[in-house]
Amino acid sequence: MARRLPPLNAVKAFEAAARHLSFTRAAEELFVTQAAVSHQIKALEEYLGLKLFRRKNRSLLLTEEGQGYFLDIKDIFTQLADATERLLARSAIGSLTVATSPSFAIQWLVPRLAKFTEKNPDIDVRIKAVDNEDGSLTDDVDVAIYYGLGHWSGVRADKLRNEVLIPVCSPMLLNGPKPLEKPSDLKNHTLLHDSNRQYWQAWFRQCGITDINVNQGPIFSHSSLVLQAAAHGQGVALGYSVLARPDIKAGRLVCPFPEVLVSKNAYYLVCQQNHAEIGKVAAFREWMLDMFEEETRSELLSG
């Protein structure tokens, strides 16, 4: 025999209104309008065929039937809230699968992962390297790092950081026999390309340089490879700043020119909408957002 359940949103509105004896305070708690609470209460009364509230001298009072109903259901809501908290507490431990590009994993995530583990020792992070980030949020993945415009349907996407492309090379190349004092000096050097030649084309166009052949130099399939090639003195790369930053900080790479190419894309932490508040997912999301905010602030302070 099927259970006869009332409209649950209406019951939720009734419980809040009965507890506060106020439609206004119930609306504030539920993040809806007072009219919406009133509509839900009316719908519940029509379903039950009973009046649950009455007004007297500007006060909201429960009817005898409303009082009895409230006493019967209030513990149910308390038990439901407690059960949810216990579930979220249990979900704050265990394995967490993170899908990201190999380059982001190598250059940014892996070097910092110990900090997350130190803060969350009960969460076992598993990194899944994927070449197509946009399609990586499968059933076996908890969170993913996407790089794009942020227009993905059906998921929650928290922006981590905007991105710019910067020229980078080895200090050996910078101090070599062929000077790198101005962008036009790149005509004497090998250009290293990340995925395609369009980035260098756009950078030179932005600098007003038209006499350098961008069709020379190797193309690398992954950002980490082009940065490694640059660090080994094989040429000058136009690299993503977030990914290049660790090598710059360590002195393996330097920026010969201040000109940058602003990308329309940004890094996003992505998860399923209904998974965002699960303990381990929420912990990782909060840590990622804090790390990017801290590092961005540090870069601004250091100039």
C-alpha positions as CSV (number, residue, x, y, z in Angstrom):
1,M,0.0,0.0,0.0
2,A,1.4,3.4,-1.0
3,R,2.3,5.9,1.7
4,R,0.0,8.9,1.8
5,L,2.5,11.8,2.2
6,P,1.5,15.5,2.2
7,P,3.4,18.0,-0.1
8,L,6.8,18.0,1.7
9,N,7.8,21.6,0.8
10,A,4.5,22.7,2.3
11,V,5.2,20.7,5.5
12,K,8.6,22.2,5.7
13,A,7.1,25.7,5.5
14,F,4.5,24.8,8.1
15,E,7.1,23.5,10.5
16,A,9.2,26.7,10.2
17,A,6.2,28.9,10.6
18,A,4.9,26.9,13.5
19,R,8.2,27.0,15.3
20,H,8.6,30.8,14.8
21,L,4.9,31.6,14.9
22,S,5.7,33.9,12.1
23,F,5.5,33.7,8.3
24,T,8.1,36.4,8.0
25,R,10.7,34.6,10.0
26,A,9.9,31.3,8.4
27,A,10.5,32.9,5.0
28,E,13.9,34.3,6.1
29,E,15.0,30.9,7.3
30,L,13.9,29.2,4.1
31,F,15.2,31.9,1.8
32,V,11.8,32.5,0.2
33,T,9.3,35.2,0.2
34,Q,6.6,35.6,2.9
35,A,4.0,35.1,0.1
36,A,5.6,31.8,-0.9
37,V,5.3,30.6,2.7
38,S,1.7,31.7,2.9
39,H,1.0,29.9,-0.4
40,Q,2.6,26.7,0.9
41,I,0.6,26.8,4.1
42,K,-2.6,27.3,2.2
43,A,-1.8,24.4,0.0
44,L,-1.2,22.2,3.0
45,E,-4.4,23.2,4.7
46,E,-6.3,22.4,1.5
47,Y,-4.7,19.0,1.3
48,L,-5.5,18.2,4.9
49,G,-8.9,19.9,4.9
50,L,-8.0,21.7,8.1
51,K,-7.0,25.1,9.3
52,L,-3.6,25.1,10.9
53,F,-3.2,28.8,11.9
54,R,-5.3,31.6,13.0
55,R,-4.6,35.3,13.5
56,K,-5.4,37.2,16.6
57,N,-4.4,40.8,17.4
58,R,-1.7,40.7,14.8
59,S,-0.3,37.5,16.3
60,L,-0.1,34.2,14.5
61,L,-1.4,31.3,16.5
62,L,-1.7,27.6,15.9
63,T,-5.2,26.0,15.9
64,E,-5.7,22.9,18.0
65,E,-5.2,20.8,15.0
66,G,-2.1,22.7,13.9
67,Q,-0.6,22.4,17.4
68,G,-1.0,18.7,17.4
69,Y,0.4,18.3,13.9
70,F,3.4,20.4,14.8
71,L,4.2,18.4,17.9
72,D,4.0,15.2,15.8
73,I,6.3,16.3,13.0
74,K,8.9,18.6,14.7
75,D,10.9,15.6,16.0
76,I,10.9,14.2,12.4
77,F,12.6,17.3,11.1
78,T,15.2,17.2,14.0
79,Q,15.9,13.5,13.2
80,L,16.2,14.3,9.5
81,A,18.7,17.1,10.2
82,D,20.7,14.9,12.5
83,A,20.8,12.1,10.0
84,T,22.0,14.5,7.3
85,E,24.8,15.8,9.5
86,R,25.9,12.2,10.3
87,L,25.9,11.3,6.6
88,L,27.9,14.4,5.7
89,A,30.4,13.7,8.5
90,R,30.9,10.1,7.2
91,S,31.3,11.5,3.7
92,A,34.1,13.8,4.8
93,I,36.4,10.8,4.8
94,G,37.4,8.2,2.2
95,S,38.7,8.5,-1.3
96,L,38.3,11.6,-3.5
97,T,38.9,11.3,-7.2
98,V,40.1,14.5,-8.9
99,A,40.2,14.7,-12.8
100,T,42.5,17.2,-14.3
101,S,44.8,17.7,-17.2
102,P,48.3,16.1,-16.9
103,S,49.9,19.5,-17.1
104,F,47.8,21.0,-14.3
105,A,48.4,17.9,-12.2
106,I,52.2,18.0,-12.7
107,Q,52.8,21.8,-12.5
108,W,50.2,22.9,-9.9
109,L,48.3,20.2,-8.0
110,V,50.8,17.5,-7.2
111,P,53.4,19.9,-5.6
112,R,50.7,21.2,-3.3
113,L,48.8,18.0,-2.5
114,A,50.7,17.4,0.7
115,K,49.2,20.6,2.2
116,F,45.7,19.3,1.6
117,T,46.5,15.8,3.0
118,E,48.1,17.5,6.1
119,K,44.8,19.4,6.6
120,N,42.5,16.5,5.7
121,P,44.3,13.2,6.7
122,D,41.1,11.1,6.4
123,I,40.7,12.0,2.7
124,D,42.6,9.9,0.2
125,V,43.0,11.9,-3.0
126,R,43.2,10.0,-6.3
127,I,44.3,12.0,-9.3
128,K,43.0,11.0,-12.7
129,A,44.9,12.6,-15.6
130,V,42.7,13.3,-18.6
131,D,43.3,15.2,-21.8
132,N,39.7,16.4,-22.3
133,E,38.8,18.1,-19.0
134,D,35.4,19.2,-20.2
135,G,34.1,15.6,-20.4
136,S,35.9,14.2,-17.4
137,L,33.2,14.6,-14.8
138,T,32.0,11.0,-15.0
139,D,30.4,8.8,-12.3
140,D,33.8,7.8,-11.0
141,V,35.0,11.4,-10.6
142,D,34.1,13.6,-7.6
143,V,35.6,16.9,-8.8
144,A,37.4,18.1,-11.9
145,I,39.5,21.1,-13.0
146,Y,38.1,22.6,-16.2
147,Y,39.8,25.3,-18.2
148,G,37.4,27.3,-20.3
149,L,34.8,30.1,-20.4
150,G,32.7,28.6,-17.5
151,H,29.7,27.8,-19.6
152,W,28.9,24.2,-18.6
153,S,25.4,23.1,-18.0
154,G,24.3,20.8,-15.2
155,V,27.4,21.3,-13.0
156,R,28.6,23.7,-10.3
157,A,31.7,25.6,-11.4
158,D,33.7,27.7,-9.0
159,K,36.2,30.0,-10.7
160,L,39.7,29.5,-9.4
161,R,41.6,32.1,-11.4
162,N,41.8,33.9,-14.7
163,E,44.8,33.1,-16.9
164,V,47.4,35.0,-19.0
165,L,50.1,33.6,-21.3
166,I,53.6,34.8,-20.6
167,P,56.9,34.4,-22.5
168,V,59.3,32.2,-20.6
169,C,62.8,30.8,-21.2
170,S,65.8,29.3,-19.4
171,P,68.1,31.8,-17.6
172,M,70.9,30.2,-19.7
173,L,69.1,31.4,-22.8
174,L,68.5,34.9,-21.4
175,N,72.2,35.2,-20.6
176,G,73.4,33.6,-23.8
177,P,75.1,35.2,-26.8
178,K,71.9,36.2,-28.5
179,P,70.3,39.0,-26.4
180,L,66.6,39.0,-25.4
181,E,66.2,42.7,-24.6
182,K,63.0,43.4,-26.6
183,P,60.3,41.2,-28.3
184,S,61.8,41.7,-31.7
185,D,64.9,39.8,-30.5
186,L,62.8,36.6,-30.7
187,K,63.6,36.5,-34.4
188,N,67.0,35.0,-33.4
189,H,65.4,32.3,-31.2
190,T,63.4,29.1,-31.6
191,L,59.7,29.6,-30.7
192,L,58.1,26.8,-28.6
193,H,54.4,26.3,-29.1
194,D,51.8,25.0,-26.7
195,S,49.3,23.0,-28.8
196,N,49.2,25.4,-31.7
197,R,50.9,28.5,-33.2
198,Q,48.0,30.8,-32.7
199,Y,49.1,32.0,-29.2
200,W,52.5,33.4,-30.5
201,Q,50.7,34.9,-33.5
202,A,48.3,36.8,-31.2
203,W,51.2,37.8,-28.9
204,F,53.3,39.3,-31.7
205,R,50.2,41.0,-33.2
206,Q,49.6,42.6,-29.8
207,C,53.2,43.8,-29.7
208,G,52.9,45.2,-33.2
209,I,55.6,42.8,-34.6
210,T,54.9,41.5,-38.1
211,D,58.3,40.3,-39.4
212,I,58.8,37.2,-37.2
213,N,57.9,33.8,-38.7
214,V,55.7,31.9,-36.2
215,N,55.6,28.8,-38.3
216,Q,59.0,27.7,-37.0
217,G,59.7,25.8,-33.8
218,P,58.2,22.6,-32.3
219,I,54.6,22.2,-31.1
220,F,54.0,20.3,-27.9
221,S,50.8,18.5,-27.0
222,H,50.9,19.3,-23.3
223,S,51.7,22.5,-21.5
224,S,54.1,20.8,-19.1
225,L,56.2,19.6,-22.1
226,V,56.6,23.0,-23.6
227,L,57.6,24.4,-20.2
228,Q,60.2,21.6,-19.7
229,A,61.6,22.3,-23.2
230,A,61.9,26.0,-22.3
231,A,63.6,25.2,-19.0
232,H,66.2,23.0,-20.9
233,G,67.1,26.0,-23.1
234,Q,65.5,24.7,-26.3
235,G,63.8,28.0,-27.0
236,V,61.3,30.5,-25.8
237,A,57.7,29.4,-24.9
238,L,54.5,31.2,-24.4
239,G,53.3,29.5,-21.3
240,Y,50.2,29.6,-19.0
241,S,51.2,31.7,-16.0
242,V,49.6,29.5,-13.4
243,L,51.5,26.4,-14.8
244,A,54.8,28.3,-15.3
245,R,54.8,29.9,-11.9
246,P,56.5,27.0,-10.0
247,D,59.4,26.9,-12.5
248,I,59.7,30.7,-12.4
249,K,59.8,30.6,-8.6
250,A,62.4,27.9,-8.6
251,G,64.6,29.8,-11.0
252,R,64.3,27.3,-13.8
253,L,62.4,29.8,-16.0
254,V,62.5,33.5,-16.4
255,C,60.2,36.0,-18.1
256,P,62.3,38.0,-20.6
257,F,59.5,40.5,-21.4
258,P,56.6,41.9,-19.4
259,E,54.1,41.7,-22.3
260,V,51.3,39.1,-21.7
261,L,48.5,37.6,-23.7
262,V,45.3,37.7,-21.7
263,S,43.2,34.5,-22.1
264,K,39.4,34.5,-22.3
265,N,39.5,31.3,-20.4
266,A,39.9,30.6,-16.7
267,Y,40.4,27.6,-14.3
268,Y,37.3,26.3,-12.6
269,L,36.7,23.6,-10.0
270,V,33.7,21.6,-11.2
271,C,31.4,19.1,-9.4
272,Q,27.9,17.8,-9.7
273,Q,25.4,20.3,-8.3
274,N,24.1,17.9,-5.7
275,H,27.6,16.8,-4.6
276,A,28.9,20.3,-3.7
277,E,28.1,20.1,0.0
278,I,29.3,16.5,0.5
279,G,32.0,16.6,3.1
280,K,35.1,15.6,1.2
281,V,34.0,17.5,-2.0
282,A,33.4,20.7,0.1
283,A,36.7,20.3,1.9
284,F,38.6,20.0,-1.4
285,R,36.7,22.9,-3.0
286,E,37.3,25.1,0.0
287,W,41.0,24.2,0.0
288,M,41.4,24.9,-3.7
289,L,39.7,28.3,-3.5
290,D,41.8,29.3,-0.5
291,M,45.0,28.2,-2.2
292,F,44.4,30.2,-5.3
293,E,43.2,33.3,-3.3
294,E,46.3,33.1,-1.1
295,E,48.7,32.7,-4.1
296,T,47.1,35.5,-6.1
297,R,47.3,37.8,-3.1
298,S,51.0,36.9,-2.6
299,E,51.8,37.6,-6.3
300,L,50.1,41.0,-6.0
301,L,52.0,41.9,-2.9
302,S,55.3,40.8,-4.5
303,G,54.6,42.8,-7.6
